């Protein structure tokens, strides 16, 4: 119904077999790494961690050792928990020590990386293989290299000037330019770093010689991350998931500072609009998705809250009364728009893995913008993140200050059959793309539940995305005259994007079928693959 002929690429990447063991990631070699670990007897935790380490190598524009990692985990015993690896600002961070431009790029824009700590802890706590085995694929990819794709060439070209003025250019450019398509890209420095982590564990990164190298690099380039900051970075927090009921299904995701509240709130608004009969046509549904997502982000900006704020609890934001109020705003003319609300920068990666035991791991990690802070540790071979670019310079729950945890849109999500958490999982989904994470996941969930699409068609279907301003992005195949007219009549400004547009997010998902099979889909907007073990 929704995808028409647009799902052919994704269908080639979506496989269906009889065994519920699968991996889907944003890069083929990372998917292969996860499968290699499953074949070696590892579980879904081992496979997801191996794939995440591999993505640190073969998708450096989106994630790496200098970033953060968050997981939603469904255990074989039926528990669903959040592994919260959101990162924190160094203690010296403040509006006095970090200028506006320094928040966007450079050493002062980085939070304290949590990816090594999170991946190492999860594998030691829940994995069944040893650390060396799980890191082996990433080390091999870094040493042997991989062929640069058209997308990777394009991303490097976008930031080549910024990378070129620092060690980032030495590591990620070729002769000062974006590596050409097909070029074999090797990272010997990163390979050595990963070997040290395989031998010594994440403690080396935070309290060992590697930590001293990072602090020396920070001091040499005016950065603020100190030895004390690194040493204080402990294991990730294990937290309860938040959830809502959508059309009889239970949807679970991550709490703040991730984007889960906005995701669930938008689903609630979409359900209210459906009850009002506003989603009966394809155009009506797409309009409702765009307006619901723009509305919940408008609310986030107008009424920011901290997870620790007792005055506004998550239950209030996910209540039926709150959803009905927002739905009335969407259906009426009460919306308040930002005058010029540009989309936040953000590049991220997501993966999912499941095993024969019933474990499901959804993992999202990021260095924030494309190529993060645009600066790297020359000897260790990784880029720093620029998450401090998201922190307001005014009084705010997520304001720039020492130890603050920047707000993100990370939202790995699990959909369960029925109304209780103990029922059968039917969908594991997550995405990359800043605020487009939310709109992309909502459209995939609704495409499957409301429109009966399979996972490949739902992921490949043309998308819409409502900005906080009046603008609505629409991928060209969805830009019917009727939809454009309806948006303009409601005061919105349609912006037509190309088919399978990079900016519209990148979804990786697994669908669990009633007969025990699993189907995986990788978003055709990027380089990913989905594979199921036979």
TIFIBA-765069 format. One record per residue (C-alpha): residue number from 1; x, y, z. Coordinates in steps of 0.2 Angstrom, whole numbers. Example, Ala and Ser with C-alpha at 12.3 -4.5 7.8 and 13.67 -1.06 7.14 Angstrom:
SITE  1  62  -22  39
SITE  2  68  -5  36
***
This chain:
SITE  1  0  0  0
SITE  2  13  13  5
SITE  3  29  7  -3
SITE  4  23  3  -20
SITE  5  39  -2  -30
SITE  6  51  7  -19
SITE  7  55  -8  -8
SITE  8  64  -18  -21
SITE  9  81  -14  -14
SITE  10  77  -17  4
SITE  11  68  -34  -2
SITE  12  85  -39  -8
SITE  13  92  -36  9
SITE  14  79  -44  19
SITE  15  80  -62  21
SITE  16  68  -75  29
SITE  17  73  -92  36
SITE  18  69  -104  49
SITE  19  81  -100  63
SITE  20  79  -85  74
SITE  21  97  -79  73
SITE  22  100  -63  64
SITE  23  111  -47  63
SITE  24  107  -31  54
SITE  25  119  -16  53
SITE  26  123  -1  43
SITE  27  138  -9  35
SITE  28  141  -26  27
SITE  29  157  -30  36
SITE  30  149  -26  53
SITE  31  135  -38  49
SITE  32  147  -51  44
SITE  33  156  -48  61
SITE  34  140  -52  70
SITE  35  137  -67  60
SITE  36  154  -74  63
SITE  37  152  -73  81
SITE  38  135  -81  81
SITE  39  143  -95  71
SITE  40  157  -97  83
SITE  41  144  -100  97
SITE  42  142  -83  104
SITE  43  125  -76  109
SITE  44  116  -60  104
SITE  45  127  -49  116
SITE  46  143  -56  109
SITE  47  137  -53  91
SITE  48  130  -35  94
SITE  49  146  -30  103
SITE  50  157  -37  89
SITE  51  146  -28  76
SITE  52  148  -12  86
SITE  53  167  -13  87
SITE  54  167  -17  68
SITE  55  156  -1  65
SITE  56  169  9  74
SITE  57  181  4  61
SITE  58  171  4  45
SITE  59  158  18  48
SITE  60  169  31  56
SITE  61  158  45  50
SITE  62  144  39  62
SITE  63  152  31  77
SITE  64  168  26  85
SITE  65  178  24  101
SITE  66  176  43  104
SITE  67  157  42  105
SITE  68  143  34  116
SITE  69  133  18  115
SITE  70  115  15  121
SITE  71  106  -2  121
SITE  72  89  -9  123
SITE  73  90  -27  128
SITE  74  77  -41  128
SITE  75  84  -55  138
SITE  76  79  -73  135
SITE  77  70  -74  152
SITE  78  58  -60  146
SITE  79  66  -45  155
SITE  80  68  -29  144
SITE  81  81  -17  151
SITE  82  91  -2  145
SITE  83  110  -1  145
SITE  84  112  18  146
SITE  85  129  23  140
SITE  86  125  41  137
SITE  87  140  52  139
SITE  88  144  67  151
SITE  89  153  83  148
SITE  90  170  85  156
SITE  91  170  93  173
SITE  92  178  109  167
SITE  93  165  112  154
SITE  94  155  128  155
SITE  95  150  143  144
SITE  96  166  152  151
SITE  97  178  138  145
SITE  98  169  133  129
SITE  99  165  146  116
SITE  100  150  144  104
SITE  101  161  139  89
SITE  102  171  127  101
SITE  103  154  118  105
SITE  104  152  113  86
SITE  105  169  105  83
SITE  106  187  103  90
SITE  107  193  95  106
SITE  108  182  106  117
SITE  109  166  100  109
SITE  110  168  82  115
SITE  111  160  73  130
SITE  112  169  59  139
SITE  113  168  44  127
SITE  114  158  29  134
SITE  115  158  17  119
SITE  116  173  7  125
SITE  117  166  6  143
SITE  118  149  1  137
SITE  119  154  -12  124
SITE  120  166  -20  136
SITE  121  154  -21  151
SITE  122  140  -28  141
SITE  123  151  -42  133
SITE  124  159  -46  150
SITE  125  142  -46  159
SITE  126  131  -55  146
SITE  127  142  -62  133
SITE  128  148  -80  132
SITE  129  164  -78  122
SITE  130  180  -70  127
SITE  131  184  -52  123
SITE  132  198  -56  111
SITE  133  186  -67  100
SITE  134  173  -53  100
SITE  135  186  -39  95
SITE  136  195  -50  82
SITE  137  184  -45  67
SITE  138  186  -27  70
SITE  139  204  -28  72
SITE  140  205  -38  55
SITE  141  195  -25  46
SITE  142  206  -11  52
SITE  143  222  -20  47
SITE  144  216  -27  30
SITE  145  205  -12  26
SITE  146  189  -11  16
SITE  147  183  -3  -1
SITE  148  176  15  1
SITE  149  158  16  -4
SITE  150  150  30  -14
SITE  151  141  36  2
SITE  152  157  36  12
SITE  153  166  45  -1
SITE  154  152  58  -1
SITE  155  152  60  18
SITE  156  171  63  18
SITE  157  170  75  4
SITE  158  157  85  15
SITE  159  169  88  29
SITE  160  186  86  20
SITE  161  191  105  23
SITE  162  187  103  42
SITE  163  196  86  44
SITE  164  211  93  34
SITE  165  217  105  47
SITE  166  219  92  60
SITE  167  225  74  63
SITE  168  208  69  57
SITE  169  214  73  39
SITE  170  229  62  41
SITE  171  219  47  46
SITE  172  203  49  36
SITE  173  208  58  20
SITE  174  219  52  6
SITE  175  231  64  0
SITE  176  221  78  7
SITE  177  205  73  -2
SITE  178  190  61  2
SITE  179  196  43  -2
SITE  180  189  38  -19
SITE  181  176  25  -22
SITE  182  184  8  -21
SITE  183  199  14  -12
SITE  184  205  1  1
SITE  185  205  11  17
SITE  186  216  4  31
SITE  187  218  10  49
SITE  188  234  3  57
SITE  189  233  15  71
SITE  190  216  10  76
SITE  191  220  -8  74
SITE  192  234  -7  87
SITE  193  222  2  99
SITE  194  209  -12  97
SITE  195  223  -25  100
SITE  196  227  -16  116
SITE  197  208  -16  121
SITE  198  207  -34  117
SITE  199  222  -38  128
SITE  200  219  -26  143
SITE  201  200  -21  142
SITE  202  192  -5  143
SITE  203  201  0  159
SITE  204  216  3  148
SITE  205  206  17  139
SITE  206  200  25  155
SITE  207  214  22  168
SITE  208  229  15  159
SITE  209  242  21  147
SITE  210  229  25  134
SITE  211  220  36  145
SITE  212  236  46  148
SITE  213  238  47  129
SITE  214  221  54  127
SITE  215  224  67  141
SITE  216  240  72  133
SITE  217  231  75  116
SITE  218  218  85  125
SITE  219  230  96  133
SITE  220  240  98  118
SITE  221  225  105  108
SITE  222  216  114  121
SITE  223  203  101  126
SITE  224  195  99  143
SITE  225  194  80  146
SITE  226  206  76  161
SITE  227  213  60  168
SITE  228  200  62  182
SITE  229  186  63  169
SITE  230  191  47  161
SITE  231  194  38  178
SITE  232  177  43  184
SITE  233  169  35  168
SITE  234  162  18  176
SITE  235  151  5  168
SITE  236  134  10  160
SITE  237  118  12  170
SITE  238  105  -2  169
SITE  239  88  6  169
SITE  240  70  2  166
SITE  241  63  4  149
SITE  242  48  16  146
SITE  243  33  10  137
SITE  244  16  14  130
SITE  245  2  4  122
SITE  246  -1  7  103
SITE  247  -16  -1  94
SITE  248  -15  -16  106
SITE  249  4  -18  106
SITE  250  17  -14  119
SITE  251  31  -2  113
SITE  252  46  -1  124
SITE  253  61  11  122
SITE  254  74  21  131
SITE  255  71  35  144
SITE  256  79  53  143
SITE  257  91  59  139
SITE  258  87  48  124
SITE  259  73  51  113
SITE  260  61  38  119
SITE  261  48  50  127
SITE  262  46  59  110
SITE  263  44  43  101
SITE  264  31  36  112
SITE  265  22  53  114
SITE  266  21  54  95
SITE  267  14  36  93
SITE  268  1  41  106
SITE  269  -4  57  96
SITE  270  -4  46  80
SITE  271  -16  34  88
SITE  272  -28  49  94
SITE  273  -28  56  76
SITE  274  -32  39  69
SITE  275  -47  38  81
SITE  276  -53  55  74
SITE  277  -52  47  57
SITE  278  -38  58  51
SITE  279  -27  44  45
SITE  280  -39  34  34
SITE  281  -30  38  18
SITE  282  -11  37  14
SITE  283  -10  55  12
SITE  284  -19  58  29
SITE  285  -8  46  38
SITE  286  8  54  31
SITE  287  2  71  36
SITE  288  -3  65  53
SITE  289  15  57  55
SITE  290  23  73  50
SITE  291  13  84  62
SITE  292  14  72  76
SITE  293  33  72  76
SITE  294  35  90  74
SITE  295  22  93  88
SITE  296  31  82  101
SITE  297  48  91  97
SITE  298  39  108  98
SITE  299  33  102  116
SITE  300  51  97  120
SITE  301  58  114  116
SITE  302  43  123  124
SITE  303  43  113  140
SITE  304  60  105  143
SITE  305  62  93  157
SITE  306  75  84  166
SITE  307  73  65  170
SITE  308  76  70  188
SITE  309  62  84  188
SITE  310  48  79  200
SITE  311  37  92  193
SITE  312  34  84  176
SITE  313  35  65  176
SITE  314  36  54  161
SITE  315  19  46  165
SITE  316  11  63  162
SITE  317  20  65  145
SITE  318  14  48  140
SITE  319  -4  49  146
SITE  320  -20  49  136
SITE  321  -25  66  141
SITE  322  -8  73  135
SITE  323  -9  64  119
SITE  324  -27  71  116
SITE  325  -22  89  119
SITE  326  -7  87  107
SITE  327  -19  79  94
SITE  328  -31  94  96
SITE  329  -17  105  92
SITE  330  -12  95  77
SITE  331  -29  94  70
SITE  332  -33  113  73
SITE  333  -24  129  71
SITE  334  -15  130  88
SITE  335  2  125  83
SITE  336  16  137  88
SITE  337  31  136  76
SITE  338  49  141  77
SITE  339  53  154  65
SITE  340  68  146  58
SITE  341  71  129  66
SITE  342  85  121  56
SITE  343  87  102  59
SITE  344  100  97  72
SITE  345  116  89  65
SITE  346  117  71  69
SITE  347  124  55  62
SITE  348  122  39  71
SITE  349  122  20  68
SITE  350  110  7  74
SITE  351  111  -12  74
SITE  352  101  -27  80
SITE  353  105  -45  84
SITE  354  95  -60  90
SITE  355  100  -77  95
SITE  356  93  -95  96
SITE  357  90  -92  115
SITE  358  78  -78  113
SITE  359  90  -63  117
SITE  360  88  -48  107
SITE  361  100  -33  107
SITE  362  96  -16  99
SITE  363  111  -5  100
SITE  364  113  13  94
SITE  365  129  22  95
SITE  366  136  39  89
SITE  367  149  53  88
SITE  368  135  65  85
SITE  369  138  75  69
SITE  370  146  67  53
SITE  371  164  64  58
SITE  372  160  70  75
SITE  373  171  84  81
SITE  374  182  83  65
SITE  375  197  80  76
SITE  376  205  64  80
SITE  377  219  56  91
SITE  378  233  54  78
SITE  379  241  39  87
SITE  380  226  30  93
SITE  381  216  32  77
SITE  382  199  37  83
SITE  383  188  53  81
SITE  384  181  63  96
SITE  385  163  66  97
SITE  386  155  84  97
SITE  387  140  80  108
SITE  388  142  97  117
SITE  389  135  106  102
SITE  390  118  100  108
SITE  391  119  109  125
SITE  392  110  126  126
SITE  393  120  140  133
SITE  394  106  146  144
SITE  395  97  140  159
SITE  396  90  123  153
SITE  397  89  105  160
SITE  398  103  100  147
SITE  399  113  116  148
SITE  400  131  116  145
SITE  401  140  113  162
SITE  402  152  102  170
SITE  403  146  84  170
SITE  404  130  87  160
SITE  405  123  73  150
SITE  406  118  80  133
SITE  407  101  76  127
SITE  408  100  64  112
SITE  409  87  56  100
SITE  410  94  39  102
SITE  411  78  27  103
SITE  412  81  8  101
SITE  413  63  1  102
SITE  414  55  -16  104
SITE  415  37  -19  100
SITE  416  28  -33  109
SITE  417  13  -43  104
SITE  418  -1  -40  117
SITE  419  -2  -28  131
SITE  420  11  -35  143
SITE  421  30  -35  143
SITE  422  30  -54  144
SITE  423  22  -56  127
SITE  424  30  -61  111
SITE  425  42  -48  103
SITE  426  36  -44  85
SITE  427  48  -30  80
SITE  428  65  -24  85
SITE  429  69  -7  77
SITE  430  81  8  78
SITE  431  88  21  67
SITE  432  101  35  64
SITE  433  98  53  60
SITE  434  95  65  74
SITE  435  76  69  75
SITE  436  73  59  60
SITE  437  76  44  71
SITE  438  59  47  79
SITE  439  49  50  63
SITE  440  58  35  54
SITE  441  54  23  68
SITE  442  36  28  69
SITE  443  33  26  51
SITE  444  41  8  51
SITE  445  31  3  67
SITE  446  14  10  59
SITE  447  18  3  42
SITE  448  18  -14  50
SITE  449  5  -13  63
SITE  450  -8  -1  54
SITE  451  -4  -5  36
SITE  452  1  -24  36
SITE  453  18  -21  27
SITE  454  32  -33  30
SITE  455  48  -27  37
SITE  456  57  -24  20
SITE  457  42  -14  13
SITE  458  40  -4  29
SITE  459  59  1  30
SITE  460  60  6  11
SITE  461  43  15  11
SITE  462  45  34  7
SITE  463  45  45  22
SITE  464  40  62  28
SITE  465  47  72  43
SITE  466  40  87  51
SITE  467  52  100  57
SITE  468  49  112  71
SITE  469  46  126  59
SITE  470  32  125  46
SITE  471  43  114  34
SITE  472  39  96  31
SITE  473  52  85  22
SITE  474  44  73  10
SITE  475  53  60  -1
SITE  476  48  62  -19
SITE  477  38  46  -21
SITE  478  27  51  -7
SITE  479  24  69  -13
SITE  480  7  67  -21
SITE  481  -3  83  -26
SITE  482  -16  79  -13
SITE  483  -3  78  1
SITE  484  6  94  -4
SITE  485  -11  103  -5
SITE  486  -16  96  12
SITE  487  0  102  20
SITE  488  -1  119  13
SITE  489  -19  121  18
SITE  490  -14  117  36
SITE  491  0  131  35
SITE  492  15  119  32
SITE  493  28  121  19
SITE  494  32  105  9
SITE  495  50  102  5
SITE  496  52  88  -8
SITE  497  68  77  -5
SITE  498  75  64  -17
SITE  499  70  46  -16
SITE  500  78  36  -2
SITE  501  86  52  4
SITE  502  101  51  16
SITE  503  94  64  28
SITE  504  78  55  31
SITE  505  87  43  43
SITE  506  93  25  42
SITE  507  83  11  50
SITE  508  89  -7  54
SITE  509  76  -19  60
SITE  510  71  -37  64
SITE  511  54  -44  63
SITE  512  49  -59  73
SITE  513  35  -70  64
SITE  514  22  -81  72
SITE  515  30  -97  66
SITE  516  47  -93  74
SITE  517  56  -86  59
SITE  518  65  -69  59
SITE  519  66  -57  45
SITE  520  79  -43  44
SITE  521  79  -27  34
SITE  522  93  -14  32
SITE  523  89  3  26
SITE  524  92  6  7
SITE  525  96  24  11
SITE  526  113  19  17
SITE  527  126  4  15
SITE  528  118  -8  27
SITE  529  114  -27  26
SITE  530  103  -39  35
SITE  531  107  -57  37
SITE  532  98  -72  45
SITE  533  108  -88  49
SITE  534  101  -104  41
***
